[in-house]
Structures are given as structure tokens and as C-alpha cells.
Amino acid sequence: MADGDAVGSLRMPPEDSFGLRVDGGVRGAVGRSPAALTIGNPKETLMSIRRTLAVLATAAALTLVAASPALAASPHFVSASASATGATLTVKFKEAGLGANQEIVYEAKATLNADYGCVNKGGNRPSDPKKTHIEQDVTETDTFSSGKNGQITASITLSAPTASEVLSCPPGQTATTFLVEWTNVSITDTTNNVKRDIPGTF
């Protein structure tokens, strides 16, 4: 057989038999320029796609985690109460919806009504006692962290001035607190501007 006949009788196998892929995903003629053909490896292509998807998923997850505290935050007091012991008032409270690990500043406030007077060594009030009455607002602030659950349960204590701070008695007499009452009690989350009034006299 002549060389020309041998060449003419050869048939080129399909391009896919050589693992060839035409750029753009569209098959072309066998005679297409080699520059338009690339060696295809399905396993490498699949791994590349998986790596890309993993990177995108990780980025999306990080974005959601960063945004979650702001989206979840809805500060509100679940409960608030007050109790008096001697010359002090303790305000207890629980607040939720703060977001995780937030530093929150609270202010406890109440109106104090107190009577002070002098007593002698026998513990009795003199016939012409020296006394005084005060009415004033008392406030205390403190800072607490919400932790992982976005809640804070805590208390703040208010104290009335001592008798010796507001009254000076004659020699032989002692300044004494006769009466302490608290009204208009409230607790305020000053960080988020959320307030809860606690009605009653304590």
C-alpha cells in the first residue's frame, strides 16, 4: 500500500479519546488550533470546585457569626424588685436580649426620706431634741457582663447617709437614724436606654 493511501485510510479518534476539551465547552473540528484545546482532568476540576465552595461557605459563616449579636440583641428587663434592710435598699434585676459578652452599665435610683435625731446616753430622746429630715434622690451605678447567654442577673445596693453625716449632736448625745423610706425606685440599663420602674414604698 502506498504511503499516501496509508495516511488517507487513517481515521482520527474522537477528541474525547485523548482527554481533550475544547475551550468554552463546545466541541470543534479535529483540525482546531492546539491553542484552543486543554488537557482535561475531571478529578482535579471537581477538587477545585469543592475548594472554592468551602472557602465561600467559611466566609459566609464568619459573616453570620459577626452579625449575630447585633441581630439577636433586643434588651428588656425580665424582672426587677427591691427590698430594704436598715438604711439600705437592694435593687435586684434580670435583663435579657443583650447579645453575648456585652458590658452593660446600670443605674439604680430611688427617693430617700429619712429622719435623724439625737439621743442621750440612756438611749432616750431629749425633751428638746435636735433632729433633721432629708428627702433626696440616691443613685448608684455598676457594670456587668452579659456572658454567652446574653443575660444579666445582678443587684445594686443604695445606702442612706449615716446619722453622723447629716446631724451634729451636743456632747453626751449620739446622732441616730429614726426613719428610712424609699420610693420612686427604678433600674436603668443606661447602655441601651432601657428602664424598669419598681412601684411601692420600702
Secondary structure, 3 states (H helix, E strand, C coil): CCHHHHHHHCCCCCHHHHCEEEHHHCCCCCCCCHHHEEECCHHHHHHHHHHHHHHHHHHHHHHHHHHHHHHHCCCEEEEEEEEEECCEEEEEEEEECCCCCCEEEEEEEEEEEEEEEEEECCCCCCCCCCEEEEEEEEEEEEEEECCCCCCEEEEEEEECCCHHHHCCCCCCEEEEEEEEEEEEEEEEECCCCEEEEECCCC
